[in-house]
Amino acid sequence: MIFSEQWVREWVDHGQDSAVLQEQLTMAGLEVGSVSPVANQFEGIVVGEILSVSDHPHADKLRVCQVSDGNDQFQVVCGAPNAREGMKAPLARVGAVIRFLDPEKTVEIERTDIRGVESCGMLCSGEELGIEESSDGLFELQGDPANGQNIRELLQLDDNRFELDLTPNRGDCLSIAGLAREIGVLNQAPVSEPPVEPVPDTSGKSF
């Protein structure tokens, strides 16, 4: 069973930090196998809007994007096949730092020359953010977020992933609702199901 610490807090305000919660669950018979961040650690990555895309003059598989962060415009050389005008994607500006889950791997974004064209930043995939195991293009942001908004805040990435090694007799904790009830009991905290708005049917199909 893998769950998001932040998601549990939407159900029960237990008031404990990650280390205490891990100890509580393990001592209650819900052994915590691992706790890890849900994404890479990074700074300086914001919402960027691609204003235009043109072919790179010296490389068939690269394109030159003009990208806005709401205040300034940046030229970014990009090889992602899904980059297109009007798309919003994570933009790592010059000076941004990405610390991968591998402690040996850290990338600092610099102004650079790529095959004779200046690139002032990087458009990011989900793999580079650490929220996808592999990616074949840019991570497309949904919902028209504001240009320049901090990506960690937008995607709620300041979170931890807990993995429980559940025994067969604890099937009640295979759901977030059951897990929240268990944590609520451990901390004598009330549990309340967050409101969920129904999703309207837009397919026009009947079965």
Secondary structure as GFF3:
##gff-version 3
##sequence-region A 1 207
A	DSSP	beta_strand	2	4	.	.	.	ID=ss1
A	DSSP	alpha_helix	5	11	.	.	.	ID=ss2
A	DSSP	alpha_helix	18	27	.	.	.	ID=ss3
A	DSSP	beta_strand	32	37	.	.	.	ID=ss4
A	DSSP	beta_strand	41	55	.	.	.	ID=ss5
A	DSSP	beta_strand	63	68	.	.	.	ID=ss6
A	DSSP	beta_strand	73	78	.	.	.	ID=ss7
A	DSSP	beta_strand	88	99	.	.	.	ID=ss8
A	DSSP	beta_strand	106	108	.	.	.	ID=ss9
A	DSSP	beta_strand	112	114	.	.	.	ID=ss10
A	DSSP	beta_strand	117	119	.	.	.	ID=ss11
A	DSSP	beta_strand	122	123	.	.	.	ID=ss12
A	DSSP	alpha_helix	126	129	.	.	.	ID=ss13
A	DSSP	alpha_helix	151	154	.	.	.	ID=ss14
A	DSSP	beta_strand	160	164	.	.	.	ID=ss15
A	DSSP	three_ten_helix	171	173	.	.	.	ID=ss16
A	DSSP	alpha_helix	176	187	.	.	.	ID=ss17
###
